[in-house]
Protein backbone atom coordinates (compact mmCIF):
# COMPACT_ATOMS: atom_id res chain seq x y z
CA UNK A 1 0.00 0.00 0.00
CA UNK A 2 1.12 3.58 -0.58
CA UNK A 3 2.91 5.22 2.34
CA UNK A 4 0.73 8.32 2.42
CA UNK A 5 -2.78 9.02 1.17
CA UNK A 6 -4.20 12.48 1.68
CA UNK A 7 -7.92 13.15 1.39
CA UNK A 8 -9.23 16.66 2.18
CA UNK A 9 -12.62 15.21 3.09
CA UNK A 10 -11.13 13.30 6.06
CA UNK A 11 -11.67 9.89 4.47
CA UNK A 12 -9.40 7.24 6.01
CA UNK A 13 -10.51 4.14 4.13
CA UNK A 14 -9.31 3.68 0.58
CA UNK A 15 -9.17 1.00 -2.07
CA UNK A 16 -6.25 0.77 -4.45
CA UNK A 17 -5.82 -0.26 -8.06
CA UNK A 18 -2.37 -1.55 -9.05
CA UNK A 19 -0.90 -1.73 -12.52
CA UNK A 20 2.50 -3.35 -13.02
CA UNK A 21 4.72 -2.68 -16.03
CA UNK A 22 7.83 -4.51 -17.13
CA UNK A 23 10.01 -2.69 -19.66
CA UNK A 24 7.06 -0.40 -20.41
CA UNK A 25 4.55 -3.21 -21.04
CA UNK A 26 1.61 -3.79 -18.69
CA UNK A 27 1.88 -7.31 -17.25
CA UNK A 28 -0.60 -7.33 -14.36
CA UNK A 29 -3.48 -5.38 -12.86
CA UNK A 30 -4.28 -7.77 -10.05
CA UNK A 31 -2.70 -6.94 -6.69
CA UNK A 32 0.06 -5.19 -4.80
CA UNK A 33 2.48 -8.09 -5.49
CA UNK A 34 4.04 -9.24 -8.76
CA UNK A 35 5.14 -12.84 -9.27
CA UNK A 36 8.72 -13.46 -10.39
CA UNK A 37 7.31 -15.31 -13.42
CA UNK A 38 6.40 -11.89 -14.83
CA UNK A 39 9.95 -10.48 -15.10
CA UNK A 40 13.53 -11.48 -15.89
CA UNK A 41 17.06 -10.33 -15.17
CA UNK A 42 17.80 -6.91 -16.63
CA UNK A 43 14.18 -5.80 -16.98
CA UNK A 44 12.82 -2.60 -15.37
CA UNK A 45 9.70 -2.97 -13.22
CA UNK A 46 7.31 -0.16 -12.18
CA UNK A 47 4.14 -0.14 -10.09
CA UNK A 48 1.39 2.39 -10.83
CA UNK A 49 -1.18 2.98 -8.04
CA UNK A 50 -4.54 4.76 -8.02
CA UNK A 51 -6.34 5.34 -4.69
CA UNK A 52 -10.13 5.51 -4.48
CA UNK A 53 -12.03 7.01 -1.54
CA UNK A 54 -15.31 5.39 -2.52
CA UNK A 55 -16.27 8.29 -4.78
CA UNK A 56 -13.25 9.49 -6.74
CA UNK A 57 -9.95 8.13 -7.99
CA UNK A 58 -6.67 9.86 -7.20
CA UNK A 59 -4.19 10.86 -9.83
CA UNK A 60 -2.12 7.86 -10.86
CA UNK A 61 1.18 7.67 -8.96
CA UNK A 62 4.11 5.67 -10.36
CA UNK A 63 6.78 4.04 -8.18
CA UNK A 64 10.48 4.32 -8.72
CA UNK A 65 11.71 1.80 -11.29
CA UNK A 66 13.76 -1.17 -10.19
CA UNK A 67 16.06 -3.16 -12.48
CA UNK A 68 16.04 -6.90 -11.83
CA UNK A 69 19.57 -7.96 -10.87
CA UNK A 70 21.44 -11.17 -11.66
CA UNK A 71 20.90 -14.06 -9.26
CA UNK A 72 24.10 -15.64 -7.90
CA UNK A 73 24.53 -19.26 -9.13
CA UNK A 74 25.04 -22.18 -6.73
CA UNK A 75 26.23 -25.78 -6.87
CA UNK A 76 25.42 -28.54 -4.39
CA UNK A 77 28.41 -30.88 -4.44
CA UNK A 78 31.79 -31.69 -5.98
CA UNK A 79 33.16 -35.17 -6.70
CA UNK A 80 36.69 -36.35 -7.49
CA UNK A 81 36.99 -39.62 -9.45
CA UNK A 82 38.32 -42.15 -9.01
CA UNK A 83 37.23 -41.94 -5.39
CA UNK A 84 40.28 -43.91 -4.16
CA UNK A 85 43.06 -42.59 -6.44
CA UNK A 86 46.45 -44.20 -6.84
CA UNK A 87 49.74 -42.93 -8.26
CA UNK A 88 49.45 -42.65 -12.02
CA UNK A 89 45.68 -42.01 -12.06
CA UNK A 90 44.23 -39.11 -14.00
CA UNK A 91 41.72 -37.41 -11.74
CA UNK A 92 38.43 -35.87 -12.82
CA UNK A 93 36.45 -33.24 -10.93
CA UNK A 94 32.72 -32.78 -11.51
CA UNK A 95 29.90 -30.94 -9.81
CA UNK A 96 26.21 -31.58 -9.26
CA UNK A 97 23.25 -29.36 -8.62
CA UNK A 98 24.07 -26.18 -10.57
CA UNK A 99 21.23 -23.75 -9.96
CA UNK A 100 20.69 -20.30 -11.40
CA UNK A 101 17.28 -18.62 -11.09
CA UNK A 102 18.02 -16.61 -14.25
CA UNK A 103 18.58 -19.83 -16.25
CA UNK A 104 22.06 -18.65 -17.24
CA UNK A 105 24.62 -21.07 -18.67
CA UNK A 106 26.69 -23.18 -16.25
CA UNK A 107 30.27 -21.91 -16.61
CA UNK A 108 31.60 -23.49 -13.39
CA UNK A 109 35.41 -23.54 -13.11
CA UNK A 110 37.75 -25.88 -11.23
CA UNK A 111 41.02 -25.42 -9.36
CA UNK A 112 43.19 -28.26 -8.08
CA UNK A 113 45.61 -28.31 -5.16
CA UNK A 114 48.14 -30.98 -4.21
CA UNK A 115 49.20 -30.98 -0.55
CA UNK A 116 47.99 -27.39 -0.23
CA UNK A 117 49.62 -25.86 -3.30
CA UNK A 118 47.87 -24.99 -6.55
CA UNK A 119 48.65 -27.44 -9.36
CA UNK A 120 46.13 -26.72 -12.09
CA UNK A 121 42.72 -25.78 -13.40
CA UNK A 122 40.17 -27.56 -15.53
CA UNK A 123 38.07 -30.64 -14.94
CA UNK A 124 40.99 -33.11 -15.11
CA UNK A 125 44.33 -33.34 -13.31
CA UNK A 126 47.25 -35.35 -14.64
CA UNK A 127 50.26 -35.00 -12.36
CA UNK A 128 52.67 -37.21 -10.47
CA UNK A 129 50.96 -38.49 -7.34
CA UNK A 130 52.42 -40.37 -4.39
CA UNK A 131 50.82 -42.41 -1.64
CA UNK A 132 49.52 -40.07 1.10
CA UNK A 133 49.18 -37.00 -1.15
CA UNK A 134 46.10 -34.88 -0.41
CA UNK A 135 44.24 -33.71 -3.51
CA UNK A 136 41.55 -31.02 -3.40
CA UNK A 137 39.29 -29.85 -6.20
CA UNK A 138 37.46 -26.57 -5.69
CA UNK A 139 34.55 -25.72 -8.00
CA UNK A 140 33.33 -22.15 -8.39
CA UNK A 141 29.89 -21.68 -9.96
CA UNK A 142 29.81 -18.92 -12.59
CA UNK A 143 26.89 -17.81 -14.76
CA UNK A 144 28.79 -15.46 -17.07
CA UNK A 145 28.18 -12.49 -14.79
CA UNK A 146 28.65 -13.45 -11.12
CA UNK A 147 30.59 -16.06 -9.16
CA UNK A 148 28.84 -18.11 -6.49
CA UNK A 149 30.10 -19.79 -3.32
CA UNK A 150 32.90 -22.32 -3.90
CA UNK A 151 32.44 -26.00 -3.02
CA UNK A 152 35.35 -28.43 -2.56
CA UNK A 153 36.08 -32.13 -2.39
CA UNK A 154 39.23 -33.69 -0.88
CA UNK A 155 40.73 -37.14 -1.33
CA UNK A 156 43.96 -38.88 -0.34
CA UNK A 157 46.11 -40.95 -2.69
CA UNK A 158 46.14 -44.55 -1.53
CA UNK A 159 48.68 -47.32 -1.93
CA UNK A 160 49.40 -48.27 -5.51
CA UNK A 161 49.81 -52.00 -6.04
CA UNK A 162 53.18 -53.06 -7.47
CA UNK A 163 53.40 -53.95 -11.17
CA UNK A 164 54.85 -57.36 -12.01
CA UNK A 165 55.99 -57.48 -15.63
CA UNK A 166 56.88 -61.17 -15.95
CA UNK A 167 57.32 -64.51 -14.20
CA UNK A 168 59.71 -67.24 -15.33
CA UNK A 169 59.30 -70.92 -14.45
CA UNK A 170 62.44 -73.07 -14.60
CA UNK A 171 63.46 -75.54 -15.71
CA UNK A 172 61.61 -75.04 -18.97
CA UNK A 173 61.42 -78.80 -19.65
CA UNK A 174 60.92 -80.36 -16.22
CA UNK A 175 60.50 -84.01 -15.45
CA UNK A 176 58.63 -85.67 -12.61
CA UNK A 177 61.62 -85.47 -10.24
CA UNK A 178 62.55 -81.86 -11.07
CA UNK A 179 62.35 -79.04 -8.56
CA UNK A 180 60.51 -76.14 -10.12
CA UNK A 181 61.49 -72.52 -9.44
CA UNK A 182 59.26 -69.54 -10.03
CA UNK A 183 61.16 -66.29 -10.52
CA UNK A 184 59.35 -62.94 -10.73
C-alpha positions in Angstrom: 0.0 0.0 0.0 1.1 3.6 -0.6 2.9 5.2 2.3 0.7 8.3 2.4 -2.8 9.0 1.2 -4.2 12.5 1.7 -7.9 13.1 1.4 -9.2 16.7 2.2 -12.6 15.2 3.1 -11.1 13.3 6.1 -11.7 9.9 4.5 -9.4 7.2 6.0 -10.5 4.1 4.1 -9.3 3.7 0.6 -9.2 1.0 -2.1 -6.3 0.8 -4.4 -5.8 -0.3 -8.1 -2.4 -1.5 -9.0 -0.9 -1.7 -12.5 2.5 -3.3 -13.0 4.7 -2.7 -16.0 7.8 -4.5 -17.1 10.0 -2.7 -19.7 7.1 -0.4 -20.4 4.6 -3.2 -21.0 1.6 -3.8 -18.7 1.9 -7.3 -17.3 -0.6 -7.3 -14.4 -3.5 -5.4 -12.9 -4.3 -7.8 -10.0 -2.7 -6.9 -6.7 0.1 -5.2 -4.8 2.5 -8.1 -5.5 4.0 -9.2 -8.8 5.1 -12.8 -9.3 8.7 -13.5 -10.4 7.3 -15.3 -13.4 6.4 -11.9 -14.8 9.9 -10.5 -15.1 13.5 -11.5 -15.9 17.1 -10.3 -15.2 17.8 -6.9 -16.6 14.2 -5.8 -17.0 12.8 -2.6 -15.4 9.7 -3.0 -13.2 7.3 -0.2 -12.2 4.1 -0.1 -10.1 1.4 2.4 -10.8 -1.2 3.0 -8.0 -4.5 4.8 -8.0 -6.3 5.3 -4.7 -10.1 5.5 -4.5 -12.0 7.0 -1.5 -15.3 5.4 -2.5 -16.3 8.3 -4.8 -13.3 9.5 -6.7 -10.0 8.1 -8.0 -6.7 9.9 -7.2 -4.2 10.9 -9.8 -2.1 7.9 -10.9 1.2 7.7 -9.0 4.1 5.7 -10.4 6.8 4.0 -8.2 10.5 4.3 -8.7 11.7 1.8 -11.3 13.8 -1.2 -10.2 16.1 -3.2 -12.5 16.0 -6.9 -11.8 19.6 -8.0 -10.9 21.4 -11.2 -11.7 20.9 -14.1 -9.3 24.1 -15.6 -7.9 24.5 -19.3 -9.1 25.0 -22.2 -6.7 26.2 -25.8 -6.9 25.4 -28.5 -4.4 28.4 -30.9 -4.4 31.8 -31.7 -6.0 33.2 -35.2 -6.7 36.7 -36.4 -7.5 37.0 -39.6 -9.5 38.3 -42.2 -9.0 37.2 -41.9 -5.4 40.3 -43.9 -4.2 43.1 -42.6 -6.4 46.4 -44.2 -6.8 49.7 -42.9 -8.3 49.5 -42.6 -12.0 45.7 -42.0 -12.1 44.2 -39.1 -14.0 41.7 -37.4 -11.7 38.4 -35.9 -12.8 36.5 -33.2 -10.9 32.7 -32.8 -11.5 29.9 -30.9 -9.8 26.2 -31.6 -9.3 23.2 -29.4 -8.6 24.1 -26.2 -10.6 21.2 -23.8 -10.0 20.7 -20.3 -11.4 17.3 -18.6 -11.1 18.0 -16.6 -14.2 18.6 -19.8 -16.2 22.1 -18.6 -17.2 24.6 -21.1 -18.7 26.7 -23.2 -16.3 30.3 -21.9 -16.6 31.6 -23.5 -13.4 35.4 -23.5 -13.1 37.8 -25.9 -11.2 41.0 -25.4 -9.4 43.2 -28.3 -8.1 45.6 -28.3 -5.2 48.1 -31.0 -4.2 49.2 -31.0 -0.6 48.0 -27.4 -0.2 49.6 -25.9 -3.3 47.9 -25.0 -6.5 48.6 -27.4 -9.4 46.1 -26.7 -12.1 42.7 -25.8 -13.4 40.2 -27.6 -15.5 38.1 -30.6 -14.9 41.0 -33.1 -15.1 44.3 -33.3 -13.3 47.2 -35.3 -14.6 50.3 -35.0 -12.4 52.7 -37.2 -10.5 51.0 -38.5 -7.3 52.4 -40.4 -4.4 50.8 -42.4 -1.6 49.5 -40.1 1.1 49.2 -37.0 -1.1 46.1 -34.9 -0.4 44.2 -33.7 -3.5 41.5 -31.0 -3.4 39.3 -29.9 -6.2 37.5 -26.6 -5.7 34.6 -25.7 -8.0 33.3 -22.1 -8.4 29.9 -21.7 -10.0 29.8 -18.9 -12.6 26.9 -17.8 -14.8 28.8 -15.5 -17.1 28.2 -12.5 -14.8 28.6 -13.4 -11.1 30.6 -16.1 -9.2 28.8 -18.1 -6.5 30.1 -19.8 -3.3 32.9 -22.3 -3.9 32.4 -26.0 -3.0 35.4 -28.4 -2.6 36.1 -32.1 -2.4 39.2 -33.7 -0.9 40.7 -37.1 -1.3 44.0 -38.9 -0.3 46.1 -41.0 -2.7 46.1 -44.6 -1.5 48.7 -47.3 -1.9 49.4 -48.3 -5.5 49.8 -52.0 -6.0 53.2 -53.1 -7.5 53.4 -53.9 -11.2 54.9 -57.4 -12.0 56.0 -57.5 -15.6 56.9 -61.2 -16.0 57.3 -64.5 -14.2 59.7 -67.2 -15.3 59.3 -70.9 -14.4 62.4 -73.1 -14.6 63.5 -75.5 -15.7 61.6 -75.0 -19.0 61.4 -78.8 -19.6 60.9 -80.4 -16.2 60.5 -84.0 -15.5 58.6 -85.7 -12.6 61.6 -85.5 -10.2 62.5 -81.9 -11.1 62.3 -79.0 -8.6 60.5 -76.1 -10.1 61.5 -72.5 -9.4 59.3 -69.5 -10.0 61.2 -66.3 -10.5 59.4 -62.9 -10.7 
